Amino acid sequence: MKNLMCRWAALACVLLCLALAGCSALPGERAQVEELLRAPKLSGDYGDVQTALNDWLGESAQLKYPMQGELLSPFLLQDLDGDGQMDAAVLYTTAQSTNVCIAILQKTDADGWQVRQNVEGLSDTVESVGLAQLQPGDGAQLVVGYLSAQGDHYLAVYSYAQNQLSTILEQQYEQYLVEDITGGGNQDLILMSTLEDGGVQIELLTVDKEGSFQQVAVMGLSANRFSGCASVAAGMGADGRHYLVLDGWTGISGNNLASVLLYFDEETQQMVPATQISTERLYNASLRNVSTLVSQDLDDDGIVEIPTQPDEAGLLNMSQSRRMDFIVWMDYTSPEPKKSFGLLDEETNCYIELPMEWEGNLKLTDSEQYDGAVELRTLDEDQLVMTVRLARTTSSSKGWTRLGIVASRQMQAKLAPDVEIADKDYRLSKALHLLN
């Protein structure tokens, strides 16, 4: 017994020595550990830009990634000043900086990178970043949305010209959009904000010849109707005019949506309601109870479609807490506004386009044949038209049309055997749209 206890004591001593040795590793070993812990160096121009920035700072910069948007990288490589040479903008923070900083780098004659200038941003979080053509010329401007710890949104626009980085706009906002809404050739800036009385303000800014922003139009939406801005989108209309579509929060609960359709009147230099449909009619037609169903360019034709809920009843499946609704997407700038008809699945936030000829003739029911599936049937004769289901990705699709992957599952559909579709351009296999 005594020998056994001695052996355990010796083993414990060895383990303790090994642990202490790990804390006092040799310099070479410590360097290897630090190398493993250090973030990997990026390759190509990104790695060279990162190295040049760190050398200029004298420390390793912490790269800041935007939270959302099309550009999700802390690096933006673009000819910012229009001189034909690539520039780089980097979003970062350091141990000494409170807010995000932006550094501008240019390529050197030795094909390296050199920091030209940096500027401190408006908060410690980048919500979004983008490039815009707000000023005349070949250069691009940097549009950065910041988010404060208190939840406030701030927008800054930076211009880099003649080796100088200038801040040409800093303003609070709730939603913003970069689009050529005035038809002047360059992009404009549309800012949305909620007023103290609950109404929505639309501010249109464009750049003058001196490169400064000027306010060309301000329009308010009544607090009697809207309590805030849900989304904003811009595109061409069927008549070739530029239009702005605003989706605003409305209703007693403030969770419903309705839309406003506007265009820029060159004569008055104001944003005014579209003439094809009255504001009152559009409000009533676009009133919808799905809080995520916002206007968008559904078919990528440059026109923003407004979603509406027709009179047909949707399906509320209590067993699955799953709601599905019929949706008609409208282009109110066209004499024939109906663009697309289909089925919205609120659970997965996807839209299944159906033949337009079916609009007004269908109802939704639970499927008795397939667990968790729904059926589209005719209103008058209760005849089966289509079955839609979500299946596991490993499930067989034999006999079904595979629409796509939604929420890690297969969305599948099956037409009834005797169903014929008059629209020869309709393809069920391409009918699925994933909504933002």
C-alpha positions in Angstrom: 0.0 0.0 0.0 2.8 2.3 0.9 4.6 1.6 -2.4 1.4 2.4 -4.3 1.0 5.7 -2.5 4.6 6.6 -3.4 3.9 5.8 -7.0 0.8 8.1 -7.1 2.8 10.9 -5.5 5.6 10.6 -8.0 3.1 10.6 -10.9 1.4 13.7 -9.5 4.8 15.4 -9.3 5.6 14.6 -12.9 2.3 16.0 -14.1 2.8 19.2 -12.1 6.2 19.7 -13.6 4.8 19.2 -17.1 2.1 21.8 -16.4 4.6 24.3 -15.1 6.8 23.7 -18.1 3.8 24.5 -20.3 3.5 27.9 -18.6 7.2 28.7 -19.0 7.8 27.4 -22.5 11.0 28.3 -24.3 10.9 31.4 -26.5 10.7 29.3 -29.7 7.8 27.3 -28.3 6.0 30.4 -27.2 6.3 31.9 -30.6 4.8 28.8 -32.1 1.8 29.1 -29.8 1.3 32.8 -30.6 1.5 32.0 -34.3 -1.3 29.4 -33.9 -3.5 31.9 -32.0 -3.0 34.7 -34.5 -5.6 35.2 -37.2 -4.5 33.7 -40.6 -3.1 36.2 -43.0 -5.3 36.8 -46.0 -4.0 36.1 -49.5 -3.5 38.3 -52.6 -4.3 42.0 -52.4 -6.4 41.6 -49.3 -3.4 40.2 -47.4 -1.1 42.9 -48.8 -3.6 45.6 -47.7 -3.9 44.1 -44.3 -0.1 44.0 -43.9 0.3 47.6 -45.0 -2.4 48.8 -42.6 -0.9 46.9 -39.7 2.6 48.3 -40.5 1.2 51.8 -40.7 -0.7 51.4 -37.4 2.2 49.7 -35.6 -0.3 47.1 -34.3 -2.7 44.5 -35.7 -6.0 46.1 -36.7 -9.2 44.3 -35.8 -11.3 44.1 -39.0 -14.9 45.1 -38.7 -17.5 43.2 -40.8 -20.8 44.8 -41.8 -23.8 43.2 -40.2 -25.9 43.1 -43.4 -26.1 44.2 -47.0 -24.6 43.0 -50.3 -21.0 43.8 -49.2 -20.1 41.8 -46.1 -16.4 42.3 -46.2 -14.2 44.8 -44.3 -12.3 45.3 -47.5 -13.6 47.3 -50.5 -11.3 47.3 -53.5 -12.5 49.9 -56.0 -11.2 52.9 -58.1 -12.6 55.4 -55.6 -11.1 58.5 -57.2 -11.6 57.6 -60.8 -7.9 57.8 -61.8 -7.8 54.3 -63.2 -5.9 52.8 -60.3 -7.3 50.4 -57.7 -7.8 51.8 -54.2 -8.7 50.0 -51.0 -11.0 51.0 -48.1 -10.7 49.0 -44.9 -13.1 49.0 -41.9 -11.2 48.4 -38.6 -10.7 49.2 -35.0 -7.7 49.3 -32.7 -7.0 49.1 -29.0 -7.0 53.0 -29.0 -10.1 53.6 -31.1 -13.6 53.8 -29.7 -15.4 53.8 -33.1 -14.9 52.1 -36.3 -12.2 53.7 -38.5 -11.9 53.7 -42.3 -8.5 53.7 -43.9 -7.9 54.5 -47.6 -4.9 52.8 -49.3 -3.4 53.2 -52.8 -1.1 51.0 -54.8 2.5 52.0 -54.9 4.9 51.8 -57.9 6.3 48.6 -56.4 2.9 47.1 -56.6 2.5 47.3 -52.8 0.0 49.3 -50.8 0.3 52.5 -48.8 -2.1 54.1 -46.4 -3.1 57.6 -47.6 -5.6 58.7 -45.0 -8.0 57.4 -42.4 -11.1 58.7 -40.7 -13.0 57.8 -37.6 -16.6 56.6 -38.1 -19.8 57.3 -36.1 -20.1 54.2 -33.8 -18.4 50.9 -33.0 -20.6 48.8 -35.3 -21.0 48.8 -39.0 -24.5 47.9 -40.1 -24.0 48.1 -43.8 -21.5 49.4 -46.4 -21.8 50.1 -50.1 -20.4 51.9 -53.1 -22.4 54.5 -55.0 -22.1 56.9 -58.0 -23.4 60.0 -56.3 -21.0 62.5 -57.9 -20.3 63.1 -61.5 -17.1 61.4 -62.8 -15.7 58.0 -62.7 -15.1 57.8 -59.0 -17.2 56.0 -56.4 -18.4 57.1 -53.0 -18.4 55.1 -49.8 -21.8 54.8 -48.1 -21.6 53.4 -44.5 -24.5 52.8 -42.2 -23.5 52.7 -38.5 -25.5 51.3 -35.5 -25.0 52.7 -32.0 -25.3 50.7 -28.8 -28.6 52.5 -28.1 -30.0 51.2 -31.4 -29.7 54.5 -33.4 -28.8 54.4 -37.1 -26.3 56.9 -38.6 -25.4 57.2 -42.2 -22.1 58.7 -43.5 -21.0 59.3 -47.1 -17.3 59.5 -47.9 -15.6 60.8 -51.0 -12.0 60.2 -52.0 -10.5 62.6 -54.5 -7.1 64.2 -55.1 -5.6 62.0 -52.3 -8.1 63.5 -49.8 -10.9 61.6 -47.9 -13.8 63.9 -47.2 -17.0 63.3 -45.3 -19.8 64.8 -47.3 -22.8 63.6 -45.2 -23.5 62.5 -41.7 -27.1 62.0 -40.8 -29.4 59.9 -38.6 -31.8 57.6 -40.5 -34.0 54.5 -40.2 -33.9 53.3 -43.8 -31.9 54.5 -46.7 -31.7 53.7 -50.4 -29.2 54.6 -53.1 -30.9 55.0 -56.5 -31.2 57.3 -59.5 -34.7 58.5 -58.6 -34.4 61.9 -60.3 -33.3 60.5 -63.6 -30.2 62.7 -63.6 -27.8 59.9 -64.4 -26.1 59.8 -61.0 -27.5 58.0 -58.0 -29.4 59.8 -55.4 -29.8 59.2 -51.7 -33.2 58.6 -50.1 -33.5 58.7 -46.3 -36.5 57.5 -44.3 -37.1 58.5 -40.7 -40.0 58.5 -38.2 -41.2 61.8 -37.0 -42.1 62.6 -33.4 -45.8 62.4 -34.1 -45.3 58.9 -35.6 -45.4 59.9 -39.3 -42.8 58.9 -41.8 -40.5 61.5 -43.5 -39.0 60.8 -46.9 -35.9 63.0 -47.7 -34.3 63.0 -51.1 -30.7 64.2 -51.4 -28.7 64.7 -54.5 -25.2 66.0 -55.1 -24.7 69.5 -56.7 -21.8 70.5 -59.0 -19.6 71.3 -56.0 -19.9 67.7 -54.8 -22.1 68.6 -51.7 -25.4 67.1 -50.9 -28.5 69.3 -51.3 -32.0 68.5 -50.2 -34.3 68.6 -53.2 -37.4 67.1 -51.7 -39.0 66.2 -48.4 -42.3 64.4 -48.1 -44.2 63.3 -45.0 -46.6 60.4 -44.7 -49.5 61.1 -42.2 -49.2 59.7 -38.8 -53.0 58.9 -39.1 -52.0 56.1 -41.4 -48.4 55.1 -40.8 -46.4 54.6 -37.6 -43.0 53.9 -39.2 -41.1 52.7 -42.3 -40.7 49.0 -42.9 -38.8 49.1 -46.2 -38.1 51.2 -49.3 -37.4 50.1 -52.8 -36.9 51.9 -56.2 -37.2 50.8 -59.8 -38.5 51.7 -63.2 -42.2 51.7 -64.0 -43.9 50.3 -67.0 -43.9 53.9 -68.4 -40.1 54.3 -68.1 -40.3 56.7 -65.1 -38.4 56.1 -61.9 -40.6 55.1 -58.9 -40.1 54.8 -55.2 -42.2 52.3 -53.2 -42.5 52.8 -49.5 -43.9 50.0 -47.2 -45.1 51.5 -43.9 -46.3 50.1 -40.7 -50.0 50.6 -40.1 -53.1 49.3 -38.4 -54.1 49.3 -34.8 -51.4 47.0 -33.7 -48.8 48.6 -36.0 -47.8 45.2 -37.4 -49.7 45.5 -40.7 -48.2 46.9 -43.9 -49.4 49.1 -46.7 -47.6 50.7 -49.6 -47.1 54.2 -51.1 -46.0 54.7 -54.7 -44.1 57.9 -55.5 -42.1 59.5 -58.3 -39.9 62.6 -58.7 -41.7 65.6 -60.4 -39.0 67.6 -62.2 -41.2 70.7 -62.4 -41.9 71.0 -58.7 -38.7 69.2 -57.6 -40.8 67.1 -55.2 -41.7 63.5 -54.6 -45.4 63.1 -55.5 -47.9 60.2 -55.5 -48.2 58.2 -58.7 -51.1 59.2 -60.9 -52.1 55.7 -62.0 -53.8 54.8 -58.7 -55.0 57.1 -55.9 -53.2 57.0 -52.6 -56.4 55.9 -50.9 -57.0 53.0 -53.3 -53.4 51.9 -53.1 -53.5 51.9 -49.3 -56.6 49.7 -49.2 -55.4 47.4 -51.9 -51.9 46.9 -50.4 -53.0 46.5 -46.8 -51.7 43.2 -45.6 -51.2 41.4 -42.3 -47.9 39.6 -43.0 -45.2 41.7 -41.4 -42.4 40.3 -43.6 -44.1 40.7 -46.9 -42.4 43.8 -48.4 -42.4 45.2 -51.9 -39.5 44.0 -54.1 -38.4 43.3 -57.6 -39.7 39.7 -57.6 -38.8 38.7 -61.2 -35.6 40.9 -61.6 -37.1 43.0 -64.4 -36.2 46.3 -62.8 -39.8 46.9 -61.6 -40.8 46.8 -58.0 -43.9 44.7 -57.4 -46.2 45.5 -54.5 -47.7 42.4 -52.8 -51.4 42.2 -52.1 -53.7 39.7 -50.4 -56.7 38.9 -52.5 -60.1 38.0 -51.1 -59.4 34.2 -51.2 -58.9 32.8 -47.8 -55.6 31.4 -46.8 -55.0 28.3 -44.7 -54.4 28.4 -41.0 -53.0 25.0 -40.0 -53.4 24.9 -36.2 -51.6 21.6 -35.8 -48.4 23.0 -37.3 -48.9 26.7 -36.5 -48.3 27.2 -40.2 -50.0 29.9 -42.2 -50.2 30.1 -46.0 -51.8 32.8 -48.1 -52.6 33.6 -51.7 -50.6 36.6 -52.9 -51.0 38.7 -56.0 -47.9 40.9 -56.9 -48.9 44.2 -58.6 -47.3 46.8 -60.8 -49.6 49.8 -60.5 -47.5 51.7 -63.0 -48.9 49.4 -65.7 -52.4 49.4 -67.3 -52.4 45.6 -66.5 -51.1 45.6 -62.9 -51.3 41.9 -62.1 -47.8 40.5 -62.4 -47.7 37.3 -60.5 -50.1 35.1 -58.5 -49.1 32.4 -56.0 -48.8 31.0 -52.6 -46.9 32.5 -49.7 -45.6 30.1 -47.0 -45.1 32.3 -43.9 -43.3 29.6 -42.0 -40.4 29.5 -44.5 -40.9 33.0 -46.0 -41.0 31.7 -49.5 -43.4 32.3 -52.4 -44.5 29.7 -55.0 -45.7 31.2 -58.2 -48.8 29.7 -59.7 -50.4 30.1 -63.2 -52.2 33.4 -63.3 -55.3 31.7 -64.7 -55.8 30.0 -61.4 -56.2 33.3 -59.5 -59.6 33.6 -57.9 -60.4 29.9 -58.5 -58.6 28.1 -55.7 -58.9 27.3 -52.0 -56.4 25.7 -49.6 -57.0 22.6 -47.5 -54.9 20.2 -45.5 -53.9 17.0 -47.3 -55.4 13.8 -46.0 -53.1 11.7 -48.2 -49.7 13.3 -47.2 -48.7 14.2 -43.7 -47.9 17.9 -43.4 -48.9 18.7 -47.0 -51.5 21.2 -48.3 -53.7 20.9 -51.3 -55.0 23.5 -53.8 -58.5 22.7 -54.9 -61.1 24.4 -57.1 -63.6 26.6 -55.3 -66.6 25.3 -57.2 -66.1 21.6 -57.6 -63.5 20.9 -54.9 -61.3 19.2 -57.5 -57.6 18.6 -56.6 -55.2 20.9 -58.6 -51.9 20.7 -56.8 -50.3 19.3 -53.6 -47.4 21.1 -51.9 -45.2 19.7 -49.1 -41.9 20.1 -47.3 -39.9 16.9 -47.2 -36.5 15.9 -45.8 -33.6 16.6 -48.1 -33.0 12.8 -48.2 -36.5 12.0 -49.2 -37.3 10.7 -52.7 -38.8 13.2 -55.1 -40.2 10.5 -57.4 -43.5 11.7 -58.7 -43.0 15.2 -57.3 -41.5 18.3 -58.8 -38.5 19.5 -56.7 -38.9 23.3 -56.3 -35.8 23.9 -54.2 -34.3 23.8 -50.7 -36.1 25.8 -48.0 -35.1 25.8 -44.3 -32.9 22.7 -44.9 -35.9 20.8 -46.4 -37.1 20.1 -49.9 -40.1 22.1 -51.2 -42.0 19.7 -53.5 -45.1 20.0 -55.5 -47.3 17.6 -57.5 -50.0 18.5 -60.1 -53.1 16.5 -60.2 -53.2 14.0 -63.1 -55.8 15.8 -65.2 -54.6 19.4 -64.7 -53.6 21.4 -67.8 -52.0 24.8 -67.7 -52.9 27.2 -70.5 -49.8 29.4 -69.9 -47.1 27.8 -72.0 -44.4 29.9 -70.4 -45.1 28.7 -66.9 -42.6 26.3 -65.3 -43.4 24.7 -62.0 -39.8 23.8 -61.5 -38.8 27.5 -61.5 -41.8 28.7 -59.4 -40.1 29.0 -56.0 -38.9 32.5 -54.8 -37.1 32.9 -51.5 -38.2 36.3 -50.0 -35.9 38.5 -48.1 
